[in-house]
Amino acid sequence: MFTKKFWKGAGERLIKTFAQGFGIAAGLGEPGISVFNIDWQGAAGIGLGMALASLVTSIVSAPVGEPASPSLTRE
């Protein structure tokens, strides 16, 4: 867990999860949604909450794989 590779993988997962949560919460892809009627603060809050959950999951998963990685599977 204390390697650059671990934190690089965990960071990548965190960013992807934030983007997914933000996009869903903002309603991106829904008809009639524009940048002017998105609840930016709410969408960011959901994205950040999901990103935090992703980080916690990566840390908890670290002892499972060898060498330690942010994934439950062996890489």
CHARMM internal coordinates of N, CA and C (Angstrom, degrees):
IC EDIT
DIST 1 N 1 CA 1.4487
DIST 1 CA 1 C 1.5332
ANGL 1 N 1 CA 1 C 111.29
DIST 1 C 2 N 1.2813
ANGL 1 CA 1 C 2 N 117.51
DIHE 1 N 1 CA 1 C 2 N -18.33
DIST 2 N 2 CA 1.4676
ANGL 1 C 2 N 2 CA 120.98
DIHE 1 CA 1 C 2 N 2 CA -176.56
DIST 2 CA 2 C 1.5254
ANGL 2 N 2 CA 2 C 111.58
DIHE 1 C 2 N 2 CA 2 C -100.66
DIST 2 C 3 N 1.3372
ANGL 2 CA 2 C 3 N 115.60
DIHE 2 N 2 CA 2 C 3 N 36.00
DIST 3 N 3 CA 1.4563
ANGL 2 C 3 N 3 CA 119.53
DIHE 2 CA 2 C 3 N 3 CA 179.46
DIST 3 CA 3 C 1.5223
ANGL 3 N 3 CA 3 C 110.45
DIHE 2 C 3 N 3 CA 3 C -116.35
DIST 3 C 4 N 1.3087
ANGL 3 CA 3 C 4 N 115.42
DIHE 3 N 3 CA 3 C 4 N 158.00
DIST 4 N 4 CA 1.4604
ANGL 3 C 4 N 4 CA 121.00
DIHE 3 CA 3 C 4 N 4 CA 177.80
DIST 4 CA 4 C 1.5281
ANGL 4 N 4 CA 4 C 110.10
DIHE 3 C 4 N 4 CA 4 C -63.34
DIST 4 C 5 N 1.3406
ANGL 4 CA 4 C 5 N 117.35
DIHE 4 N 4 CA 4 C 5 N -38.09
DIST 5 N 5 CA 1.4608
ANGL 4 C 5 N 5 CA 121.91
DIHE 4 CA 4 C 5 N 5 CA -179.61
DIST 5 CA 5 C 1.5321
ANGL 5 N 5 CA 5 C 110.59
DIHE 4 C 5 N 5 CA 5 C -61.68
DIST 5 C 6 N 1.3305
ANGL 5 CA 5 C 6 N 117.21
DIHE 5 N 5 CA 5 C 6 N -42.43
DIST 6 N 6 CA 1.4664
ANGL 5 C 6 N 6 CA 120.92
DIHE 5 CA 5 C 6 N 6 CA 179.14
DIST 6 CA 6 C 1.5195
ANGL 6 N 6 CA 6 C 110.63
DIHE 5 C 6 N 6 CA 6 C -60.17
DIST 6 C 7 N 1.3300
ANGL 6 CA 6 C 7 N 116.97
DIHE 6 N 6 CA 6 C 7 N -50.66
DIST 7 N 7 CA 1.4669
ANGL 6 C 7 N 7 CA 120.62
DIHE 6 CA 6 C 7 N 7 CA -175.89
DIST 7 CA 7 C 1.5174
ANGL 7 N 7 CA 7 C 112.19
DIHE 6 C 7 N 7 CA 7 C -69.79
DIST 7 C 8 N 1.3285
ANGL 7 CA 7 C 8 N 117.11
DIHE 7 N 7 CA 7 C 8 N -29.49
DIST 8 N 8 CA 1.4597
ANGL 7 C 8 N 8 CA 120.37
DIHE 7 CA 7 C 8 N 8 CA 175.48
DIST 8 CA 8 C 1.5278
ANGL 8 N 8 CA 8 C 109.67
DIHE 7 C 8 N 8 CA 8 C -66.04
DIST 8 C 9 N 1.3241
ANGL 8 CA 8 C 9 N 116.95
DIHE 8 N 8 CA 8 C 9 N -44.93
DIST 9 N 9 CA 1.4627
ANGL 8 C 9 N 9 CA 121.19
DIHE 8 CA 8 C 9 N 9 CA 177.68
DIST 9 CA 9 C 1.5140
ANGL 9 N 9 CA 9 C 112.06
DIHE 8 C 9 N 9 CA 9 C -65.47
DIST 9 C 10 N 1.3325
ANGL 9 CA 9 C 10 N 116.90
DIHE 9 N 9 CA 9 C 10 N -43.36
DIST 10 N 10 CA 1.4650
ANGL 9 C 10 N 10 CA 121.36
DIHE 9 CA 9 C 10 N 10 CA 179.63
DIST 10 CA 10 C 1.5283
ANGL 10 N 10 CA 10 C 110.16
DIHE 9 C 10 N 10 CA 10 C -64.46
DIST 10 C 11 N 1.3179
ANGL 10 CA 10 C 11 N 117.28
DIHE 10 N 10 CA 10 C 11 N -40.39
DIST 11 N 11 CA 1.4631
ANGL 10 C 11 N 11 CA 121.33
DIHE 10 CA 10 C 11 N 11 CA 178.62
DIST 11 CA 11 C 1.5186
ANGL 11 N 11 CA 11 C 112.14
DIHE 10 C 11 N 11 CA 11 C -64.44
DIST 11 C 12 N 1.3213
ANGL 11 CA 11 C 12 N 115.89
DIHE 11 N 11 CA 11 C 12 N -40.86
DIST 12 N 12 CA 1.4620
ANGL 11 C 12 N 12 CA 119.83
DIHE 11 CA 11 C 12 N 12 CA 178.08
DIST 12 CA 12 C 1.5310
ANGL 12 N 12 CA 12 C 110.21
DIHE 11 C 12 N 12 CA 12 C -62.45
DIST 12 C 13 N 1.3169
ANGL 12 CA 12 C 13 N 117.03
DIHE 12 N 12 CA 12 C 13 N -44.65
DIST 13 N 13 CA 1.4588
ANGL 12 C 13 N 13 CA 120.84
DIHE 12 CA 12 C 13 N 13 CA 178.66
DIST 13 CA 13 C 1.5280
ANGL 13 N 13 CA 13 C 110.80
DIHE 12 C 13 N 13 CA 13 C -63.26
DIST 13 C 14 N 1.3307
ANGL 13 CA 13 C 14 N 116.68
DIHE 13 N 13 CA 13 C 14 N -41.24
DIST 14 N 14 CA 1.4590
ANGL 13 C 14 N 14 CA 121.62
DIHE 13 CA 13 C 14 N 14 CA -179.88
DIST 14 CA 14 C 1.5252
ANGL 14 N 14 CA 14 C 110.89
DIHE 13 C 14 N 14 CA 14 C -61.11
DIST 14 C 15 N 1.3222
ANGL 14 CA 14 C 15 N 117.65
DIHE 14 N 14 CA 14 C 15 N -45.98
DIST 15 N 15 CA 1.4665
ANGL 14 C 15 N 15 CA 121.87
DIHE 14 CA 14 C 15 N 15 CA -178.94
DIST 15 CA 15 C 1.5311
ANGL 15 N 15 CA 15 C 110.83
DIHE 14 C 15 N 15 CA 15 C -65.07
DIST 15 C 16 N 1.3295
ANGL 15 CA 15 C 16 N 116.69
DIHE 15 N 15 CA 15 C 16 N -43.24
DIST 16 N 16 CA 1.4623
ANGL 15 C 16 N 16 CA 119.70
DIHE 15 CA 15 C 16 N 16 CA 179.22
DIST 16 CA 16 C 1.5263
ANGL 16 N 16 CA 16 C 111.06
DIHE 15 C 16 N 16 CA 16 C -63.75
DIST 16 C 17 N 1.3195
ANGL 16 CA 16 C 17 N 116.71
DIHE 16 N 16 CA 16 C 17 N -42.59
DIST 17 N 17 CA 1.4602
ANGL 16 C 17 N 17 CA 120.27
DIHE 16 CA 16 C 17 N 17 CA -179.79
DIST 17 CA 17 C 1.5200
ANGL 17 N 17 CA 17 C 111.04
DIHE 16 C 17 N 17 CA 17 C -65.55
DIST 17 C 18 N 1.3375
ANGL 17 CA 17 C 18 N 117.50
DIHE 17 N 17 CA 17 C 18 N -41.06
DIST 18 N 18 CA 1.4661
ANGL 17 C 18 N 18 CA 120.06
DIHE 17 CA 17 C 18 N 18 CA 176.07
DIST 18 CA 18 C 1.5220
ANGL 18 N 18 CA 18 C 110.49
DIHE 17 C 18 N 18 CA 18 C -58.38
DIST 18 C 19 N 1.3220
ANGL 18 CA 18 C 19 N 116.49
DIHE 18 N 18 CA 18 C 19 N -47.38
DIST 19 N 19 CA 1.4660
ANGL 18 C 19 N 19 CA 120.58
DIHE 18 CA 18 C 19 N 19 CA -178.18
DIST 19 CA 19 C 1.5261
ANGL 19 N 19 CA 19 C 111.12
DIHE 18 C 19 N 19 CA 19 C -61.58
DIST 19 C 20 N 1.3222
ANGL 19 CA 19 C 20 N 117.41
DIHE 19 N 19 CA 19 C 20 N -40.58
DIST 20 N 20 CA 1.4601
ANGL 19 C 20 N 20 CA 120.41
DIHE 19 CA 19 C 20 N 20 CA 179.16
DIST 20 CA 20 C 1.5271
ANGL 20 N 20 CA 20 C 110.77
DIHE 19 C 20 N 20 CA 20 C -64.83
DIST 20 C 21 N 1.3196
ANGL 20 CA 20 C 21 N 116.61
DIHE 20 N 20 CA 20 C 21 N -48.03
DIST 21 N 21 CA 1.4604
ANGL 20 C 21 N 21 CA 120.69
DIHE 20 CA 20 C 21 N 21 CA -179.68
DIST 21 CA 21 C 1.5151
ANGL 21 N 21 CA 21 C 112.16
DIHE 20 C 21 N 21 CA 21 C -63.44
DIST 21 C 22 N 1.3151
ANGL 21 CA 21 C 22 N 116.67
DIHE 21 N 21 CA 21 C 22 N -43.15
DIST 22 N 22 CA 1.4604
ANGL 21 C 22 N 22 CA 121.12
DIHE 21 CA 21 C 22 N 22 CA 179.38
DIST 22 CA 22 C 1.5192
ANGL 22 N 22 CA 22 C 110.53
DIHE 21 C 22 N 22 CA 22 C -62.55
DIST 22 C 23 N 1.3280
ANGL 22 CA 22 C 23 N 116.14
DIHE 22 N 22 CA 22 C 23 N -45.74
DIST 23 N 23 CA 1.4597
ANGL 22 C 23 N 23 CA 120.15
DIHE 22 CA 22 C 23 N 23 CA -178.61
DIST 23 CA 23 C 1.5150
ANGL 23 N 23 CA 23 C 112.64
DIHE 22 C 23 N 23 CA 23 C -62.43
DIST 23 C 24 N 1.3211
ANGL 23 CA 23 C 24 N 116.96
DIHE 23 N 23 CA 23 C 24 N -42.82
DIST 24 N 24 CA 1.4638
ANGL 23 C 24 N 24 CA 120.50
DIHE 23 CA 23 C 24 N 24 CA 179.32
DIST 24 CA 24 C 1.5243
ANGL 24 N 24 CA 24 C 110.13
DIHE 23 C 24 N 24 CA 24 C -66.95
DIST 24 C 25 N 1.3249
ANGL 24 CA 24 C 25 N 117.64
DIHE 24 N 24 CA 24 C 25 N -46.68
DIST 25 N 25 CA 1.4619
ANGL 24 C 25 N 25 CA 121.55
DIHE 24 CA 24 C 25 N 25 CA -177.77
DIST 25 CA 25 C 1.5260
ANGL 25 N 25 CA 25 C 111.89
DIHE 24 C 25 N 25 CA 25 C -65.41
DIST 25 C 26 N 1.3172
ANGL 25 CA 25 C 26 N 116.82
DIHE 25 N 25 CA 25 C 26 N -34.19
DIST 26 N 26 CA 1.4600
ANGL 25 C 26 N 26 CA 120.57
DIHE 25 CA 25 C 26 N 26 CA -179.23
DIST 26 CA 26 C 1.5209
ANGL 26 N 26 CA 26 C 111.68
DIHE 25 C 26 N 26 CA 26 C -77.13
DIST 26 C 27 N 1.3277
ANGL 26 CA 26 C 27 N 116.63
DIHE 26 N 26 CA 26 C 27 N -13.23
DIST 27 N 27 CA 1.4552
ANGL 26 C 27 N 27 CA 119.81
DIHE 26 CA 26 C 27 N 27 CA -179.47
DIST 27 CA 27 C 1.5117
ANGL 27 N 27 CA 27 C 113.02
DIHE 26 C 27 N 27 CA 27 C 77.64
DIST 27 C 28 N 1.3127
ANGL 27 CA 27 C 28 N 116.99
DIHE 27 N 27 CA 27 C 28 N 22.75
DIST 28 N 28 CA 1.4607
ANGL 27 C 28 N 28 CA 120.19
DIHE 27 CA 27 C 28 N 28 CA -179.84
DIST 28 CA 28 C 1.5231
ANGL 28 N 28 CA 28 C 109.46
DIHE 27 C 28 N 28 CA 28 C -61.79
DIST 28 C 29 N 1.2654
ANGL 28 CA 28 C 29 N 116.59
DIHE 28 N 28 CA 28 C 29 N 134.28
DIST 29 N 29 CA 1.4536
ANGL 28 C 29 N 29 CA 121.97
DIHE 28 CA 28 C 29 N 29 CA -177.90
DIST 29 CA 29 C 1.5202
ANGL 29 N 29 CA 29 C 112.86
DIHE 28 C 29 N 29 CA 29 C 95.93
DIST 29 C 30 N 1.3204
ANGL 29 CA 29 C 30 N 117.73
DIHE 29 N 29 CA 29 C 30 N -10.61
DIST 30 N 30 CA 1.4609
ANGL 29 C 30 N 30 CA 121.76
DIHE 29 CA 29 C 30 N 30 CA 178.27
DIST 30 CA 30 C 1.5295
ANGL 30 N 30 CA 30 C 109.28
DIHE 29 C 30 N 30 CA 30 C -82.79
DIST 30 C 31 N 1.3127
ANGL 30 CA 30 C 31 N 117.29
DIHE 30 N 30 CA 30 C 31 N 142.04
DIST 31 N 31 CA 1.4647
ANGL 30 C 31 N 31 CA 119.57
DIHE 30 CA 30 C 31 N 31 CA 176.88
DIST 31 CA 31 C 1.5363
ANGL 31 N 31 CA 31 C 111.20
DIHE 30 C 31 N 31 CA 31 C -61.95
DIST 31 C 32 N 1.3015
ANGL 31 CA 31 C 32 N 117.27
DIHE 31 N 31 CA 31 C 32 N 139.21
DIST 32 N 32 CA 1.4558
ANGL 31 C 32 N 32 CA 122.09
DIHE 31 CA 31 C 32 N 32 CA 176.68
DIST 32 CA 32 C 1.5214
ANGL 32 N 32 CA 32 C 114.74
DIHE 31 C 32 N 32 CA 32 C 84.18
DIST 32 C 33 N 1.3293
ANGL 32 CA 32 C 33 N 118.47
DIHE 32 N 32 CA 32 C 33 N 0.21
DIST 33 N 33 CA 1.4666
ANGL 32 C 33 N 33 CA 121.36
DIHE 32 CA 32 C 33 N 33 CA 179.30
DIST 33 CA 33 C 1.5205
ANGL 33 N 33 CA 33 C 108.19
DIHE 32 C 33 N 33 CA 33 C -89.49
DIST 33 C 34 N 1.3150
ANGL 33 CA 33 C 34 N 116.54
DIHE 33 N 33 CA 33 C 34 N 130.43
DIST 34 N 34 CA 1.4623
ANGL 33 C 34 N 34 CA 120.76
DIHE 33 CA 33 C 34 N 34 CA 175.58
DIST 34 CA 34 C 1.5249
ANGL 34 N 34 CA 34 C 108.33
DIHE 33 C 34 N 34 CA 34 C -133.75
DIST 34 C 35 N 1.2961
ANGL 34 CA 34 C 35 N 116.90
DIHE 34 N 34 CA 34 C 35 N 170.99
DIST 35 N 35 CA 1.4656
ANGL 34 C 35 N 35 CA 121.13
DIHE 34 CA 34 C 35 N 35 CA -179.51
DIST 35 CA 35 C 1.5190
ANGL 35 N 35 CA 35 C 111.83
DIHE 34 C 35 N 35 CA 35 C -63.57
DIST 35 C 36 N 1.3348
ANGL 35 CA 35 C 36 N 117.27
DIHE 35 N 35 CA 35 C 36 N -16.37
DIST 36 N 36 CA 1.4620
ANGL 35 C 36 N 36 CA 120.80
DIHE 35 CA 35 C 36 N 36 CA -177.80
DIST 36 CA 36 C 1.5276
ANGL 36 N 36 CA 36 C 113.62
DIHE 35 C 36 N 36 CA 36 C -85.91
DIST 36 C 37 N 1.3355
ANGL 36 CA 36 C 37 N 117.94
DIHE 36 N 36 CA 36 C 37 N -18.79
DIST 37 N 37 CA 1.4581
ANGL 36 C 37 N 37 CA 118.53
DIHE 36 CA 36 C 37 N 37 CA -178.55
DIST 37 CA 37 C 1.5269
ANGL 37 N 37 CA 37 C 113.92
DIHE 36 C 37 N 37 CA 37 C -119.95
DIST 37 C 38 N 1.3194
ANGL 37 CA 37 C 38 N 117.58
DIHE 37 N 37 CA 37 C 38 N 21.69
DIST 38 N 38 CA 1.4580
ANGL 37 C 38 N 38 CA 122.21
DIHE 37 CA 37 C 38 N 38 CA 176.08
DIST 38 CA 38 C 1.5308
ANGL 38 N 38 CA 38 C 109.04
DIHE 37 C 38 N 38 CA 38 C -86.97
DIST 38 C 39 N 1.3136
ANGL 38 CA 38 C 39 N 116.77
DIHE 38 N 38 CA 38 C 39 N 138.12
DIST 39 N 39 CA 1.4609
ANGL 38 C 39 N 39 CA 121.61
DIHE 38 CA 38 C 39 N 39 CA 172.61
DIST 39 CA 39 C 1.5345
ANGL 39 N 39 CA 39 C 107.15
DIHE 38 C 39 N 39 CA 39 C -82.07
DIST 39 C 40 N 1.3253
ANGL 39 CA 39 C 40 N 115.74
DIHE 39 N 39 CA 39 C 40 N 85.85
DIST 40 N 40 CA 1.4647
ANGL 39 C 40 N 40 CA 121.65
DIHE 39 CA 39 C 40 N 40 CA -174.03
DIST 40 CA 40 C 1.5236
ANGL 40 N 40 CA 40 C 111.92
DIHE 39 C 40 N 40 CA 40 C -60.15
DIST 40 C 41 N 1.3127
ANGL 40 CA 40 C 41 N 117.50
DIHE 40 N 40 CA 40 C 41 N -42.95
DIST 41 N 41 CA 1.4611
ANGL 40 C 41 N 41 CA 120.94
DIHE 40 CA 40 C 41 N 41 CA -178.03
DIST 41 CA 41 C 1.5283
ANGL 41 N 41 CA 41 C 110.70
DIHE 40 C 41 N 41 CA 41 C -66.31
DIST 41 C 42 N 1.3034
ANGL 41 CA 41 C 42 N 117.24
DIHE 41 N 41 CA 41 C 42 N -44.36
DIST 42 N 42 CA 1.4642
ANGL 41 C 42 N 42 CA 120.67
DIHE 41 CA 41 C 42 N 42 CA 178.65
DIST 42 CA 42 C 1.5136
ANGL 42 N 42 CA 42 C 111.83
DIHE 41 C 42 N 42 CA 42 C -64.09
DIST 42 C 43 N 1.3298
ANGL 42 CA 42 C 43 N 116.86
DIHE 42 N 42 CA 42 C 43 N -43.47
DIST 43 N 43 CA 1.4599
ANGL 42 C 43 N 43 CA 121.11
DIHE 42 CA 42 C 43 N 43 CA 179.77
DIST 43 CA 43 C 1.5271
ANGL 43 N 43 CA 43 C 111.15
DIHE 42 C 43 N 43 CA 43 C -64.37
DIST 43 C 44 N 1.3374
ANGL 43 CA 43 C 44 N 116.61
DIHE 43 N 43 CA 43 C 44 N -41.03
DIST 44 N 44 CA 1.4681
ANGL 43 C 44 N 44 CA 120.22
DIHE 43 CA 43 C 44 N 44 CA 178.11
DIST 44 CA 44 C 1.5295
ANGL 44 N 44 CA 44 C 110.86
DIHE 43 C 44 N 44 CA 44 C -65.41
DIST 44 C 45 N 1.3389
ANGL 44 CA 44 C 45 N 116.54
DIHE 44 N 44 CA 44 C 45 N -39.02
DIST 45 N 45 CA 1.4629
ANGL 44 C 45 N 45 CA 120.06
DIHE 44 CA 44 C 45 N 45 CA 178.83
DIST 45 CA 45 C 1.5194
ANGL 45 N 45 CA 45 C 112.26
DIHE 44 C 45 N 45 CA 45 C -62.73
DIST 45 C 46 N 1.3249
ANGL 45 CA 45 C 46 N 116.48
DIHE 45 N 45 CA 45 C 46 N -42.65
DIST 46 N 46 CA 1.4633
ANGL 45 C 46 N 46 CA 120.17
DIHE 45 CA 45 C 46 N 46 CA 177.92
DIST 46 CA 46 C 1.5246
ANGL 46 N 46 CA 46 C 110.28
DIHE 45 C 46 N 46 CA 46 C -66.69
DIST 46 C 47 N 1.3283
ANGL 46 CA 46 C 47 N 116.76
DIHE 46 N 46 CA 46 C 47 N -43.67
DIST 47 N 47 CA 1.4625
ANGL 46 C 47 N 47 CA 120.11
DIHE 46 CA 46 C 47 N 47 CA 178.09
DIST 47 CA 47 C 1.5176
ANGL 47 N 47 CA 47 C 112.21
DIHE 46 C 47 N 47 CA 47 C -60.29
DIST 47 C 48 N 1.3320
ANGL 47 CA 47 C 48 N 117.36
DIHE 47 N 47 CA 47 C 48 N -43.24
DIST 48 N 48 CA 1.4701
ANGL 47 C 48 N 48 CA 121.07
DIHE 47 CA 47 C 48 N 48 CA 179.38
DIST 48 CA 48 C 1.5262
ANGL 48 N 48 CA 48 C 111.68
DIHE 47 C 48 N 48 CA 48 C -66.67
DIST 48 C 49 N 1.3236
ANGL 48 CA 48 C 49 N 116.46
DIHE 48 N 48 CA 48 C 49 N -38.72
DIST 49 N 49 CA 1.4606
ANGL 48 C 49 N 49 CA 119.72
DIHE 48 CA 48 C 49 N 49 CA 177.11
DIST 49 CA 49 C 1.5174
ANGL 49 N 49 CA 49 C 111.70
DIHE 48 C 49 N 49 CA 49 C -62.44
DIST 49 C 50 N 1.3244
ANGL 49 CA 49 C 50 N 116.18
DIHE 49 N 49 CA 49 C 50 N -43.11
DIST 50 N 50 CA 1.4598
ANGL 49 C 50 N 50 CA 120.29
DIHE 49 CA 49 C 50 N 50 CA 178.07
DIST 50 CA 50 C 1.5268
ANGL 50 N 50 CA 50 C 110.96
DIHE 49 C 50 N 50 CA 50 C -67.31
DIST 50 C 51 N 1.3306
ANGL 50 CA 50 C 51 N 117.57
DIHE 50 N 50 CA 50 C 51 N -37.18
DIST 51 N 51 CA 1.4624
ANGL 50 C 51 N 51 CA 121.07
DIHE 50 CA 50 C 51 N 51 CA 178.21
DIST 51 CA 51 C 1.5178
ANGL 51 N 51 CA 51 C 110.95
DIHE 50 C 51 N 51 CA 51 C -64.40
DIST 51 C 52 N 1.3257
ANGL 51 CA 51 C 52 N 117.34
DIHE 51 N 51 CA 51 C 52 N -40.08
DIST 52 N 52 CA 1.4640
ANGL 51 C 52 N 52 CA 121.24
DIHE 51 CA 51 C 52 N 52 CA 177.11
DIST 52 CA 52 C 1.5237
ANGL 52 N 52 CA 52 C 110.35
DIHE 51 C 52 N 52 CA 52 C -63.65
DIST 52 C 53 N 1.3271
ANGL 52 CA 52 C 53 N 116.75
DIHE 52 N 52 CA 52 C 53 N -42.08
DIST 53 N 53 CA 1.4703
ANGL 52 C 53 N 53 CA 120.21
DIHE 52 CA 52 C 53 N 53 CA 177.38
DIST 53 CA 53 C 1.5278
ANGL 53 N 53 CA 53 C 110.46
DIHE 52 C 53 N 53 CA 53 C -62.02
DIST 53 C 54 N 1.3189
ANGL 53 CA 53 C 54 N 117.53
DIHE 53 N 53 CA 53 C 54 N -38.10
DIST 54 N 54 CA 1.4580
ANGL 53 C 54 N 54 CA 121.56
DIHE 53 CA 53 C 54 N 54 CA 177.83
DIST 54 CA 54 C 1.5259
ANGL 54 N 54 CA 54 C 111.08
DIHE 53 C 54 N 54 CA 54 C -63.88
DIST 54 C 55 N 1.3284
ANGL 54 CA 54 C 55 N 116.61
DIHE 54 N 54 CA 54 C 55 N -43.17
DIST 55 N 55 CA 1.4613
ANGL 54 C 55 N 55 CA 120.61
DIHE 54 CA 54 C 55 N 55 CA 179.05
DIST 55 CA 55 C 1.5246
ANGL 55 N 55 CA 55 C 111.24
DIHE 54 C 55 N 55 CA 55 C -63.00
DIST 55 C 56 N 1.3180
ANGL 55 CA 55 C 56 N 116.94
DIHE 55 N 55 CA 55 C 56 N -44.29
DIST 56 N 56 CA 1.4677
ANGL 55 C 56 N 56 CA 120.87
DIHE 55 CA 55 C 56 N 56 CA 178.96
DIST 56 CA 56 C 1.5273
ANGL 56 N 56 CA 56 C 109.73
DIHE 55 C 56 N 56 CA 56 C -62.07
DIST 56 C 57 N 1.3303
ANGL 56 CA 56 C 57 N 117.23
DIHE 56 N 56 CA 56 C 57 N -42.55
DIST 57 N 57 CA 1.4586
ANGL 56 C 57 N 57 CA 120.92
DIHE 56 CA 56 C 57 N 57 CA 178.23
DIST 57 CA 57 C 1.5277
ANGL 57 N 57 CA 57 C 111.11
DIHE 56 C 57 N 57 CA 57 C -60.99
DIST 57 C 58 N 1.3238
ANGL 57 CA 57 C 58 N 117.48
DIHE 57 N 57 CA 57 C 58 N -41.34
DIST 58 N 58 CA 1.4670
ANGL 57 C 58 N 58 CA 121.02
DIHE 57 CA 57 C 58 N 58 CA 178.21
DIST 58 CA 58 C 1.5212
ANGL 58 N 58 CA 58 C 111.01
DIHE 57 C 58 N 58 CA 58 C -62.36
DIST 58 C 59 N 1.3216
ANGL 58 CA 58 C 59 N 117.03
DIHE 58 N 58 CA 58 C 59 N -44.22
DIST 59 N 59 CA 1.4660
ANGL 58 C 59 N 59 CA 120.84
DIHE 58 CA 58 C 59 N 59 CA -178.97
DIST 59 CA 59 C 1.5227
ANGL 59 N 59 CA 59 C 110.96
DIHE 58 C 59 N 59 CA 59 C -65.65
DIST 59 C 60 N 1.3218
ANGL 59 CA 59 C 60 N 116.95
DIHE 59 N 59 CA 59 C 60 N -42.41
DIST 60 N 60 CA 1.4620
ANGL 59 C 60 N 60 CA 120.74
DIHE 59 CA 59 C 60 N 60 CA 179.92
DIST 60 CA 60 C 1.5269
ANGL 60 N 60 CA 60 C 110.97
DIHE 59 C 60 N 60 CA 60 C -67.88
DIST 60 C 61 N 1.3273
ANGL 60 CA 60 C 61 N 117.55
DIHE 60 N 60 CA 60 C 61 N -30.68
DIST 61 N 61 CA 1.4611
ANGL 60 C 61 N 61 CA 121.77
DIHE 60 CA 60 C 61 N 61 CA -179.24
DIST 61 CA 61 C 1.5224
ANGL 61 N 61 CA 61 C 113.10
DIHE 60 C 61 N 61 CA 61 C -78.49
DIST 61 C 62 N 1.3109
ANGL 61 CA 61 C 62 N 118.57
DIHE 61 N 61 CA 61 C 62 N -16.19
DIST 62 N 62 CA 1.4680
ANGL 61 C 62 N 62 CA 122.63
DIHE 61 CA 61 C 62 N 62 CA -173.40
DIST 62 CA 62 C 1.5301
ANGL 62 N 62 CA 62 C 113.87
DIHE 61 C 62 N 62 CA 62 C -54.83
DIST 62 C 63 N 1.3289
ANGL 62 CA 62 C 63 N 120.35
DIHE 62 N 62 CA 62 C 63 N -43.64
DIST 63 N 63 CA 1.4647
ANGL 62 C 63 N 63 CA 119.05
DIHE 62 CA 62 C 63 N 63 CA -177.00
DIST 63 CA 63 C 1.5270
ANGL 63 N 63 CA 63 C 114.57
DIHE 62 C 63 N 63 CA 63 C -71.19
DIST 63 C 64 N 1.3211
ANGL 63 CA 63 C 64 N 118.62
DIHE 63 N 63 CA 63 C 64 N -10.18
DIST 64 N 64 CA 1.4630
ANGL 63 C 64 N 64 CA 121.12
DIHE 63 CA 63 C 64 N 64 CA -173.94
DIST 64 CA 64 C 1.5209
ANGL 64 N 64 CA 64 C 112.11
DIHE 63 C 64 N 64 CA 64 C -78.61
DIST 64 C 65 N 1.3197
ANGL 64 CA 64 C 65 N 117.24
DIHE 64 N 64 CA 64 C 65 N -50.01
DIST 65 N 65 CA 1.4547
ANGL 64 C 65 N 65 CA 120.55
DIHE 64 CA 64 C 65 N 65 CA -176.16
DIST 65 CA 65 C 1.5182
ANGL 65 N 65 CA 65 C 113.22
DIHE 64 C 65 N 65 CA 65 C -85.38
DIST 65 C 66 N 1.3109
ANGL 65 CA 65 C 66 N 116.12
DIHE 65 N 65 CA 65 C 66 N 159.64
DIST 66 N 66 CA 1.4621
ANGL 65 C 66 N 66 CA 121.89
DIHE 65 CA 65 C 66 N 66 CA 174.30
DIST 66 CA 66 C 1.5081
ANGL 66 N 66 CA 66 C 108.28
DIHE 65 C 66 N 66 CA 66 C -126.26
DIST 66 C 67 N 1.2782
ANGL 66 CA 66 C 67 N 121.95
DIHE 66 N 66 CA 66 C 67 N 125.71
DIST 67 N 67 CA 1.4525
ANGL 66 C 67 N 67 CA 124.73
DIHE 66 CA 66 C 67 N 67 CA -9.21
DIST 67 CA 67 C 1.5221
ANGL 67 N 67 CA 67 C 110.33
DIHE 66 C 67 N 67 CA 67 C -68.24
DIST 67 C 68 N 1.2980
ANGL 67 CA 67 C 68 N 116.50
DIHE 67 N 67 CA 67 C 68 N 164.58
DIST 68 N 68 CA 1.4594
ANGL 67 C 68 N 68 CA 121.37
DIHE 67 CA 67 C 68 N 68 CA -175.74
DIST 68 CA 68 C 1.5256
ANGL 68 N 68 CA 68 C 110.85
DIHE 67 C 68 N 68 CA 68 C -53.46
DIST 68 C 69 N 1.3247
ANGL 68 CA 68 C 69 N 115.13
DIHE 68 N 68 CA 68 C 69 N 126.80
DIST 69 N 69 CA 1.4595
ANGL 68 C 69 N 69 CA 120.51
DIHE 68 CA 68 C 69 N 69 CA 178.02
DIST 69 CA 69 C 1.5277
ANGL 69 N 69 CA 69 C 108.55
DIHE 68 C 69 N 69 CA 69 C -139.31
DIST 69 C 70 N 1.3160
ANGL 69 CA 69 C 70 N 117.94
DIHE 69 N 69 CA 69 C 70 N 165.52
DIST 70 N 70 CA 1.4552
ANGL 69 C 70 N 70 CA 120.59
DIHE 69 CA 69 C 70 N 70 CA -179.89
DIST 70 CA 70 C 1.5316
ANGL 70 N 70 CA 70 C 112.73
DIHE 69 C 70 N 70 CA 70 C -79.44
DIST 70 C 71 N 1.3272
ANGL 70 CA 70 C 71 N 117.28
DIHE 70 N 70 CA 70 C 71 N 8.91
DIST 71 N 71 CA 1.4508
ANGL 70 C 71 N 71 CA 122.30
DIHE 70 CA 70 C 71 N 71 CA -177.29
DIST 71 CA 71 C 1.5266
ANGL 71 N 71 CA 71 C 110.44
DIHE 70 C 71 N 71 CA 71 C -114.44
DIST 71 C 72 N 1.3209
ANGL 71 CA 71 C 72 N 116.59
DIHE 71 N 71 CA 71 C 72 N 150.24
DIST 72 N 72 CA 1.4609
ANGL 71 C 72 N 72 CA 120.16
DIHE 71 CA 71 C 72 N 72 CA 175.78
DIST 72 CA 72 C 1.5121
ANGL 72 N 72 CA 72 C 111.80
DIHE 71 C 72 N 72 CA 72 C -75.45
DIST 72 C 73 N 1.3308
ANGL 72 CA 72 C 73 N 116.98
DIHE 72 N 72 CA 72 C 73 N -17.26
DIST 73 N 73 CA 1.4669
ANGL 72 C 73 N 73 CA 120.38
DIHE 72 CA 72 C 73 N 73 CA 179.62
DIST 73 CA 73 C 1.5166
ANGL 73 N 73 CA 73 C 108.95
DIHE 72 C 73 N 73 CA 73 C -94.44
DIST 73 C 74 N 1.2904
ANGL 73 CA 73 C 74 N 115.55
DIHE 73 N 73 CA 73 C 74 N 157.99
DIST 74 N 74 CA 1.4633
ANGL 73 C 74 N 74 CA 120.18
DIHE 73 CA 73 C 74 N 74 CA 177.15
DIST 74 CA 74 C 1.5107
ANGL 74 N 74 CA 74 C 109.05
DIHE 73 C 74 N 74 CA 74 C -83.57
DIST 74 C 75 N 1.2992
ANGL 74 CA 74 C 75 N 115.86
DIHE 74 N 74 CA 74 C 75 N 132.55
DIST 75 N 75 CA 1.4703
ANGL 74 C 75 N 75 CA 120.70
DIHE 74 CA 74 C 75 N 75 CA -177.31
DIST 75 CA 75 C 1.4985
ANGL 75 N 75 CA 75 C 110.70
DIHE 74 C 75 N 75 CA 75 C -96.42
END
COOR INIT
IC SEED 1 N 1 CA 1 C
IC BUILD
